[in-house]
Amino acid sequence: MAIGSLQKPFVAKAWAAAHPHSPTPRFRCGPGSACWLPPGHGDVGLTRALAVSCNAYFRALAKDTPPSVLKGTFKAEGFSSPAITPDLAIGLAGPEGALLIAPGDLLEAFERLVREPWPTGEAVRDQVLAGLREAALKGTAGGLGQRGWWAKTGTVRIEDDDPTRTAGLVMAVDDAGWAVLAKLEPGTGRQAAAAIAPTLARLRPGHAVHRIAEQSYLRYPKPVATLARPASTSVVQVRLLGLLESKHIEVRNLSASPMPAGRNFLGPGAMKVLHAGDRLGPGLMELRDPATGLTRRFEGSLACGRTPRGAYGLTATLTRREYVAGVLAAELPYASSERRIELGAAVLRFLAQGPRHGSVDVCDSTHCAWFVGRGPRVAWVTPRQAVHHPEEVIDPLNGLPDADWTAMQAAAKRPGPALWTAHCGGRPLSSHAVWGHGDTTVQPCPRHGPDQSRPWARDWKDADLAKAFGATVRGLQIEMDDGTWTLRIESGRATWRLRYDDAHRRLATVLGWDALPSPADAIEAIPGGYRVQGVGWGHRVGLCLGE
């Protein structure tokens, strides 16, 4: 079947493969841009362009991608692969017809999109996922009217004598990686999203869900197919040590009894090198990366896979109490019981929002929550270099007594923050201000005002900026793009705009993790570079952890 604009995420994937390490462009979509919206969408980046399904933006991406890369990307995802023009790539039919894909293959392609990192351009994938999330909230798929979905719509012509008749398609994927594809005929993509909204609650995992073995096409309101993973509220799946990209990790059994290891057992105190496909536990274990000396201890089960780059893909399955204790040990090891209960409740609310990594709930880095398990604690110098604090095994019962755990569970059921930050700087921010999506509500800080801002300043040298951004920087400026913090970077060839997380990640690879402590307030040119100033530490959203 033809799927129209549902192809656009894969245009972005092809562009990322052809432009490794390059920031995504911005594009001015105006009245003469040949977009489906005659007045145009204005100045858009990848995330916004995907949310509103801007033809002009994705046509520009397709034109900037070698045809062989476009063809190879679409073929790998399951599409028919004739010679691909930019219009065919964005879902428009030409004299030669349209690209076609089997509905079951399309479901699996979108499931991979939300579950699996891209070999090249993971930062671009982050923007794609943000665009799909925004589409489900206030873009072309806004008719879903529900949070917790990635979604994309498409509109295709119906093959009959009336050239104005169209069918609407909607693909919706939830935070567990469960996907549903529906078609409304006649209709548009927007109408299809609104039409399937009442059905999603019934089809979503946890209800009666069936996988259709024969991948035949069934028209709305029946789903084409479903790919479901039952949700669990008692355990947490954590992606471990992903930032290290290690290719050699050892595991040691710290339990007093043998630990299950596939069909065999690992004796008390015994050690083995992990291999893809290994499964261990449940039990108390220690992971160690010999290259860096980084060690992580926890009680639970472990599954070992491989990433597309050949590094370990480690997933630990823990009880919620074990996970919360591991976050408390990292974030607030010496705070009062009252403060720890506040943070524990926020962690539980965060988990209740659903998985953040497809089939895996969270990672152990600050992308989700800083998690050190039972220690030892570490200080991150760069995204891939950590320094141990004094070696110690953290006792989860000492770190999380029964009374505190009970209080956290009760507090988590009441309204409150689901995010937390190191220091609000006296001026907390909203999710929308930092990430461009989510709630615009600002969580007030009861502990800090403007007179307790904890100001900071950093000097960025031109040579370091050139390494971080892959080009000589001619100008830096902070913008509030639609109310969202944005770093505008001008080179001799192009202008890029990065949101806080993307800017922080790029700078950290060259200048260290503390190069951009929080969304900055001001930038000024100085001899040989720029001086950047701000307040607080972290993203400044949600519960302020204080000192």
C-alpha positions as CSV (number, residue, x, y, z in Angstrom):
1,M,0.0,0.0,0.0
2,A,1.0,3.7,-0.4
3,I,1.3,5.5,2.9
4,G,2.0,9.1,2.0
5,S,3.6,11.2,4.8
6,L,4.2,8.3,7.0
7,Q,7.4,8.0,5.0
8,K,8.9,11.3,6.3
9,P,10.7,9.9,9.4
10,F,12.7,7.6,7.1
11,V,13.7,10.6,4.9
12,A,15.3,12.0,8.1
13,K,17.0,8.7,8.7
14,A,18.5,8.7,5.2
15,W,19.6,12.3,5.6
16,A,21.3,11.4,8.9
17,A,23.2,8.5,7.3
18,A,24.5,10.9,4.6
19,H,25.4,13.7,7.0
20,P,27.1,12.1,10.1
21,H,27.7,14.5,13.0
22,S,25.9,17.4,11.1
23,P,23.2,19.4,12.9
24,T,19.8,19.3,11.2
25,P,19.0,22.3,9.0
26,R,16.2,24.9,9.4
27,F,14.0,25.8,6.4
28,R,11.7,28.7,5.6
29,C,8.4,27.2,4.3
30,G,6.5,30.1,2.6
31,P,3.7,30.6,0.1
32,G,5.9,29.5,-2.8
33,S,7.4,26.4,-1.2
34,A,5.0,23.9,-2.8
35,C,3.8,22.6,0.6
36,W,0.4,21.1,1.3
37,L,-0.3,24.2,3.4
38,P,-0.5,27.1,0.9
39,P,0.7,29.9,3.2
40,G,3.5,27.7,4.4
41,H,4.6,26.7,7.9
42,G,7.2,29.5,8.4
43,D,10.6,28.9,9.8
44,V,10.8,25.2,10.9
45,G,13.4,22.7,12.1
46,L,13.1,18.9,11.9
47,T,11.0,18.4,15.0
48,R,8.4,21.0,14.1
49,A,8.4,20.0,10.4
50,L,7.6,16.4,11.4
51,A,4.9,17.5,13.8
52,V,3.1,19.5,11.1
53,S,4.2,17.2,8.2
54,C,5.8,20.0,6.2
55,N,6.4,18.8,2.6
56,A,8.8,21.6,1.8
57,Y,11.1,20.8,4.7
58,F,11.3,17.1,3.9
59,R,11.6,17.7,0.2
60,A,14.7,19.8,1.0
61,L,16.1,17.0,3.2
62,A,15.5,14.5,0.4
63,K,17.2,16.7,-2.2
64,D,20.2,17.0,0.1
65,T,20.5,13.2,0.4
66,P,22.2,11.1,-2.3
67,P,19.6,9.0,-4.2
68,S,21.5,5.8,-3.4
69,V,21.3,6.5,0.3
70,L,17.5,7.3,0.1
71,K,16.9,4.1,-1.9
72,G,19.0,1.9,0.5
73,T,17.3,3.3,3.6
74,F,13.8,2.8,2.3
75,K,14.7,-0.7,1.0
76,A,16.1,-1.7,4.4
77,E,12.8,-0.6,6.1
78,G,10.7,-2.8,3.7
79,F,9.6,-0.4,1.0
80,S,9.6,-1.1,-2.7
81,S,12.7,0.6,-4.1
82,P,12.5,2.0,-7.6
83,A,14.6,5.1,-8.4
84,I,13.5,7.5,-5.7
85,T,12.9,11.2,-6.4
86,P,12.5,13.7,-3.6
87,D,8.7,13.8,-4.1
88,L,8.5,10.0,-4.0
89,A,10.6,10.0,-0.8
90,I,8.1,12.3,1.0
91,G,5.1,10.2,0.0
92,L,3.8,12.0,-3.1
93,A,2.8,9.8,-6.0
94,G,4.3,10.5,-9.4
95,P,3.7,9.2,-12.9
96,E,5.6,6.0,-11.9
97,G,3.2,5.6,-8.9
98,A,4.2,5.7,-5.2
99,L,6.5,3.8,-2.9
100,L,4.7,0.8,-1.5
101,I,5.1,-1.2,1.8
102,A,3.2,-4.1,3.4
103,P,1.3,-2.9,6.5
104,G,3.0,-5.4,8.8
105,D,6.5,-4.2,7.6
106,L,5.4,-0.6,8.3
107,L,4.4,-1.5,11.8
108,E,7.7,-3.2,12.5
109,A,9.6,-0.2,10.9
110,F,8.0,2.2,13.3
111,E,8.5,-0.2,16.2
112,R,12.2,-0.2,15.4
113,L,12.2,3.5,15.1
114,V,11.2,4.0,18.8
115,R,13.1,1.1,20.2
116,E,16.5,0.9,18.4
117,P,19.3,3.5,18.1
118,W,20.4,4.5,14.6
119,P,23.9,3.5,13.6
120,T,24.5,7.1,12.4
121,G,22.6,10.2,13.5
122,E,21.2,9.2,16.9
123,A,20.8,13.0,17.7
124,V,18.7,13.2,14.6
125,R,16.6,10.3,15.8
126,D,16.0,12.2,19.1
127,Q,14.5,15.1,17.1
128,V,12.4,12.7,15.0
129,L,10.9,11.1,18.2
130,A,10.3,14.6,19.6
131,G,8.5,15.5,16.3
132,L,6.3,12.4,16.5
133,R,5.5,13.1,20.1
134,E,4.6,16.7,19.2
135,A,2.5,15.5,16.3
136,A,0.4,13.4,18.7
137,L,-0.1,16.3,21.1
138,K,-0.7,19.3,18.9
139,G,0.3,18.4,15.3
140,T,-1.4,16.6,12.5
141,A,-2.2,13.6,14.9
142,G,-3.4,15.9,17.7
143,G,-6.9,14.3,17.3
144,L,-5.6,11.3,19.4
145,G,-6.1,13.6,22.4
146,Q,-3.9,11.4,24.6
147,R,-0.4,11.6,26.0
148,G,2.2,8.8,25.8
149,W,2.1,8.3,22.1
150,W,4.4,8.9,19.1
151,A,2.2,9.4,16.0
152,K,2.3,10.2,12.3
153,T,-0.4,10.8,9.8
154,G,-0.6,10.5,6.1
155,T,-3.1,11.2,3.3
156,V,-3.2,9.3,0.0
157,R,-5.4,9.4,-3.0
158,I,-8.1,6.8,-3.5
159,E,-7.7,5.1,-6.8
160,D,-11.0,5.8,-8.5
161,D,-12.5,8.3,-10.9
162,D,-12.6,11.2,-8.4
163,P,-9.2,12.8,-8.0
164,T,-10.3,14.6,-4.9
165,R,-11.1,11.6,-2.8
166,T,-8.5,10.6,-0.3
167,A,-7.9,8.1,2.5
168,G,-6.4,9.0,5.8
169,L,-3.7,7.0,7.6
170,V,-2.5,7.2,11.2
171,M,0.4,5.3,12.9
172,A,0.4,5.4,16.7
173,V,3.2,3.9,18.8
174,D,3.0,4.0,22.6
175,D,5.9,4.1,25.1
176,A,6.1,0.3,25.3
177,G,6.8,0.1,21.5
178,W,3.2,-1.2,20.8
179,A,2.1,0.0,17.4
180,V,-1.2,0.3,15.6
181,L,-1.9,1.4,12.0
182,A,-5.4,2.5,10.9
183,K,-6.9,3.7,7.7
184,L,-10.1,5.9,7.3
185,E,-11.6,5.9,3.8
186,P,-12.6,8.4,2.7
187,G,-10.8,10.9,4.9
188,T,-7.5,12.6,5.8
189,G,-4.7,11.8,8.2
190,R,-6.1,14.3,10.8
191,Q,-9.5,12.7,10.6
192,A,-8.0,9.2,10.9
193,A,-6.2,10.2,14.1
194,A,-9.4,11.6,15.6
195,A,-11.4,8.5,14.5
196,I,-9.2,6.0,16.2
197,A,-8.8,7.9,19.4
198,P,-11.7,6.2,21.2
199,T,-10.3,2.8,20.2
200,L,-6.8,3.2,21.6
201,A,-7.7,2.8,25.2
202,R,-9.3,-0.6,24.4
203,L,-6.4,-1.8,22.3
204,R,-3.5,-0.6,24.4
205,P,-1.4,-3.2,26.3
206,G,-3.0,-4.3,29.5
207,H,-6.3,-4.8,27.8
208,A,-7.4,-7.6,25.4
209,V,-4.7,-7.3,22.7
210,H,-4.2,-9.9,19.9
211,R,-1.5,-10.1,17.4
212,I,-2.9,-10.8,13.9
213,A,-0.7,-13.5,12.5
214,E,-1.6,-12.9,8.8
215,Q,-0.4,-9.4,8.0
216,S,-3.4,-8.7,5.7
217,Y,-4.9,-5.2,5.5
218,L,-8.1,-4.6,7.5
219,R,-9.8,-1.2,7.3
220,Y,-10.7,1.0,10.2
221,P,-11.9,0.5,12.9
222,K,-10.1,-2.8,13.0
223,P,-6.3,-2.5,13.4
224,V,-4.0,-3.7,10.7
225,A,-1.9,-5.5,13.3
226,T,-0.7,-5.0,16.8
227,L,2.7,-5.6,18.4
228,A,2.3,-5.6,22.2
229,R,4.5,-5.9,25.2
230,P,2.6,-6.4,28.5
231,A,3.2,-3.5,30.9
232,S,4.4,-4.2,34.4
233,T,4.2,-1.9,37.4
234,S,6.3,-4.0,39.7
235,V,9.7,-4.0,37.9
236,V,11.8,-1.5,36.1
237,Q,14.0,-2.3,33.1
238,V,17.2,-0.2,33.1
239,R,19.7,0.3,30.2
240,L,23.1,0.2,31.9
241,L,26.4,1.7,30.9
242,G,25.3,2.7,27.4
243,L,27.4,5.9,27.3
244,L,30.6,3.8,27.7
245,E,30.0,1.9,24.4
246,S,32.2,-0.8,26.0
247,K,33.0,-4.0,24.1
248,H,34.4,-5.9,27.2
249,I,32.5,-6.1,30.5
250,E,32.9,-8.6,33.3
251,V,30.2,-9.7,35.7
252,R,30.8,-11.1,39.2
253,N,28.3,-13.0,41.4
254,L,28.2,-11.2,44.8
255,S,25.5,-13.5,46.2
256,A,26.2,-16.2,48.8
257,S,24.7,-18.8,46.5
258,P,25.0,-19.8,42.8
259,M,23.3,-17.4,40.4
260,P,21.4,-18.6,37.3
261,A,23.3,-17.9,34.1
262,G,21.3,-19.2,31.2
263,R,21.2,-23.0,31.5
264,N,24.2,-22.9,33.9
265,F,25.1,-21.2,37.1
266,L,27.7,-18.7,38.2
267,G,29.1,-19.6,41.6
268,P,29.5,-17.3,44.6
269,G,32.3,-14.8,43.9
270,A,32.8,-16.2,40.4
271,M,33.4,-13.9,37.4
272,K,32.8,-14.2,33.7
273,V,33.1,-12.0,30.6
274,L,29.7,-11.1,29.2
275,H,28.7,-12.2,25.7
276,A,25.7,-11.2,23.5
277,G,22.7,-13.4,24.5
278,D,23.8,-13.9,28.1
279,R,21.2,-13.8,30.8
280,L,22.0,-13.8,34.5
281,G,20.1,-13.6,37.8
282,P,18.2,-12.9,39.7
283,G,20.9,-12.1,42.3
284,L,23.3,-9.6,43.6
285,M,25.9,-8.9,40.9
286,E,28.7,-6.5,40.0
287,L,29.5,-5.2,36.5
288,R,33.0,-3.9,35.7
289,D,34.4,-2.2,32.6
290,P,38.2,-3.0,32.7
291,A,39.0,-0.2,30.3
292,T,37.7,2.5,32.6
293,G,37.5,0.7,35.9
294,L,33.8,1.7,36.2
295,T,31.9,-0.6,38.5
296,R,28.1,-1.0,39.0
297,R,26.4,-3.2,41.6
298,F,22.8,-4.1,41.8
299,E,20.3,-6.8,42.7
300,G,18.2,-8.1,39.9
301,S,18.5,-9.8,36.5
302,L,20.7,-8.9,33.5
303,A,20.3,-9.5,29.8
304,C,23.2,-8.8,27.4
305,G,22.8,-7.8,23.8
306,R,24.8,-5.8,21.2
307,T,24.3,-2.4,19.8
308,P,24.7,-1.8,16.0
309,R,28.2,-0.5,16.7
310,G,29.2,-3.7,18.4
311,A,29.1,-2.4,22.0
312,Y,27.2,-4.0,24.8
313,G,23.5,-3.5,25.2
314,L,22.9,-4.3,28.9
315,T,19.4,-4.3,30.4
316,A,18.8,-4.9,34.1
317,T,15.4,-5.8,35.5
318,L,15.0,-4.5,39.0
319,T,12.3,-4.0,41.6
320,R,11.0,-0.5,41.8
321,R,12.4,-0.2,45.3
322,E,15.9,-1.2,44.1
323,Y,15.7,1.3,41.3
324,V,14.5,4.2,43.4
325,A,17.2,3.4,46.0
326,G,19.9,3.5,43.3
327,V,18.7,6.9,42.1
328,L,18.6,8.3,45.7
329,A,22.2,7.0,46.2
330,A,23.3,9.0,43.2
331,E,21.3,12.2,43.6
332,L,20.8,12.7,47.4
333,P,23.0,10.3,49.3
334,Y,23.3,12.4,52.4
335,A,20.0,14.5,52.4
336,S,17.3,14.4,55.1
337,S,14.6,11.8,55.1
338,E,12.1,14.4,54.1
339,R,14.0,15.5,50.9
340,R,14.7,11.9,49.9
341,I,10.9,11.1,50.2
342,E,10.2,14.0,47.9
343,L,12.7,12.8,45.3
344,G,11.5,9.1,45.6
345,A,8.0,10.2,44.9
346,A,9.1,12.2,41.9
347,V,11.0,9.1,40.6
348,L,7.9,7.0,40.9
349,R,5.8,9.6,39.1
350,F,8.5,9.7,36.4
351,L,8.2,5.9,36.0
352,A,4.4,6.1,35.8
353,Q,4.7,8.2,32.6
354,G,5.9,5.1,30.7
355,P,9.0,3.8,29.1
356,R,11.6,6.2,27.7
357,H,13.5,3.8,25.5
358,G,11.0,1.7,23.7
359,S,11.0,-1.7,25.3
360,V,13.3,-0.5,28.1
361,D,11.9,1.8,30.7
362,V,14.9,4.0,31.5
363,C,18.7,4.4,31.1
364,D,21.1,5.0,34.0
365,S,22.4,8.4,32.7
366,T,21.0,11.9,33.1
367,H,18.9,11.4,30.0
368,C,16.4,9.6,32.3
369,A,17.8,9.6,35.9
370,W,21.2,9.3,37.4
371,F,21.3,5.7,38.7
372,V,24.3,4.1,40.5
373,G,22.6,1.0,41.9
374,R,24.4,-0.1,45.1
375,G,27.5,1.8,44.2
376,P,30.1,2.8,44.0
377,R,29.1,6.4,43.3
378,V,30.8,8.1,40.4
379,A,31.5,11.6,39.2
380,W,31.1,12.0,35.4
381,V,33.8,14.2,33.9
382,T,32.6,13.7,30.3
383,P,29.8,11.6,28.9
384,R,32.3,8.7,28.6
385,Q,34.7,9.3,31.5
386,A,33.7,8.6,35.2
387,V,35.7,8.9,38.4
388,H,34.8,6.7,41.4
389,H,34.0,8.1,44.8
390,P,35.2,5.9,47.7
391,E,34.4,2.2,47.2
392,E,31.3,1.1,49.1
393,V,28.4,-1.1,48.7
394,I,25.2,0.8,49.4
395,D,22.7,-1.0,51.6
396,P,19.3,-0.4,50.1
397,L,17.5,-0.9,53.4
398,N,19.7,1.6,55.1
399,G,19.4,3.9,52.1
400,L,15.7,3.3,51.8
401,P,14.1,2.3,55.1
402,D,10.6,0.7,55.1
403,A,8.9,3.8,56.5
404,D,10.5,6.0,53.8
405,W,9.5,3.6,51.0
406,T,5.9,3.5,52.2
407,A,5.8,7.3,52.4
408,M,7.2,7.6,48.9
409,Q,4.6,5.3,47.4
410,A,1.8,7.3,49.1
411,A,3.3,10.7,48.0
412,A,3.6,9.5,44.4
413,K,-0.1,9.1,44.2
414,R,-0.6,12.8,44.9
415,P,0.0,15.6,42.4
416,G,3.7,16.7,42.3
417,P,6.8,17.0,40.1
418,A,7.9,14.0,37.9
419,L,11.2,15.6,37.1
420,W,14.1,17.0,39.2
421,T,17.1,19.2,38.7
422,A,20.3,19.9,40.6
423,H,19.6,23.6,41.3
424,C,16.8,25.8,40.0
425,G,19.0,28.9,40.0
426,G,16.2,30.8,41.7
427,R,14.2,30.7,38.4
428,P,12.7,27.3,37.6
429,L,11.8,26.5,34.0
430,S,9.0,24.6,32.4
431,S,9.4,21.4,30.3
432,H,8.3,23.4,27.2
433,A,11.0,26.0,27.9
434,V,13.8,23.4,27.8
435,W,12.6,20.7,25.4
436,G,10.0,22.3,23.3
437,H,7.2,19.9,24.2
438,G,5.3,19.0,27.3
439,D,3.8,21.1,30.1
440,T,4.3,24.9,30.1
441,T,3.7,24.9,33.9
442,V,6.6,26.0,36.1
443,Q,7.0,24.0,39.3
444,P,7.9,26.7,42.0
445,C,10.9,26.1,44.2
446,P,10.1,26.7,47.9
447,R,13.8,26.9,48.8
448,H,15.4,29.3,46.4
449,G,14.6,32.7,45.1
450,P,16.5,35.1,42.7
451,D,18.9,36.0,45.5
452,Q,20.1,32.4,45.6
453,S,20.7,32.0,41.9
454,R,24.1,30.3,42.1
455,P,25.5,32.1,39.0
456,W,28.1,30.5,36.7
457,A,30.2,31.7,33.8
458,R,32.2,29.7,31.2
459,D,34.6,30.7,28.4
460,W,34.3,28.7,25.2
461,K,37.3,29.0,22.8
462,D,36.8,29.2,19.1
463,A,39.0,26.2,18.4
464,D,36.9,24.1,20.9
465,L,33.6,25.3,19.4
466,A,34.9,24.3,15.9
467,K,35.5,20.7,17.2
468,A,32.2,20.5,19.0
469,F,30.1,21.7,16.0
470,G,32.2,20.5,13.1
471,A,32.7,24.0,11.6
472,T,34.2,27.4,12.4
473,V,31.7,29.3,14.5
474,R,31.1,32.9,13.3
475,G,28.3,33.7,15.8
476,L,26.5,32.4,18.9
477,Q,23.2,33.6,20.2
478,I,20.5,32.5,22.6
479,E,17.0,32.5,21.2
480,M,13.6,31.5,22.7
481,D,12.2,29.7,19.7
482,D,8.4,29.5,20.4
483,G,9.2,29.8,24.1
484,T,11.9,27.1,24.0
485,W,15.6,27.7,24.8
486,T,17.6,27.5,21.6
487,L,21.3,28.0,20.9
488,R,21.7,29.6,17.4
489,I,25.1,28.8,15.8
490,E,26.3,30.6,12.7
491,S,29.1,29.3,10.5
492,G,30.3,30.6,7.1
493,R,28.0,28.1,5.4
494,A,24.9,27.6,7.5
495,T,22.9,28.5,10.6
496,W,21.9,25.8,13.1
497,R,19.6,25.9,16.1
498,L,20.1,23.4,18.9
499,R,18.0,22.9,22.0
500,Y,19.6,22.5,25.4
501,D,20.2,18.8,25.5
502,D,21.7,18.7,22.0
503,A,23.9,21.7,22.7
504,H,25.0,20.3,26.0
505,R,25.9,16.9,24.4
506,R,28.0,18.4,21.6
507,L,29.9,20.8,23.9
508,A,30.5,18.0,26.5
509,T,32.4,15.9,24.0
510,V,35.1,18.6,23.8
511,L,34.7,20.9,26.8
512,G,33.5,18.4,29.4
513,W,30.1,17.7,31.0
514,D,30.1,21.0,32.9
515,A,30.6,23.2,29.8
516,L,26.9,24.2,29.8
517,P,25.7,23.7,33.4
518,S,22.2,24.9,32.7
519,P,20.2,26.7,29.9
520,A,22.3,29.8,29.7
521,D,21.0,33.4,30.0
522,A,23.6,35.4,28.0
523,I,26.4,35.0,25.5
524,E,28.9,37.6,24.6
525,A,31.9,37.6,22.3
526,I,35.3,37.8,23.8
527,P,38.8,37.7,22.2
528,G,39.3,34.2,20.9
529,G,35.8,32.9,21.8
530,Y,32.6,33.5,23.8
531,R,31.7,34.0,27.4
532,V,28.5,32.2,28.5
533,Q,26.6,33.0,31.7
534,G,23.7,31.5,33.5
535,V,22.3,30.4,36.9
536,G,21.7,27.0,38.6
537,W,22.8,23.5,37.5
538,G,20.8,21.0,35.4
539,H,17.7,21.7,33.3
540,R,16.0,23.7,36.1
541,V,12.7,21.8,35.7
542,G,10.7,20.2,38.5
543,L,11.9,19.3,42.0
544,C,15.0,21.3,43.0
545,L,17.5,19.1,44.8
546,G,19.3,22.2,46.2
547,E,22.9,22.0,47.2
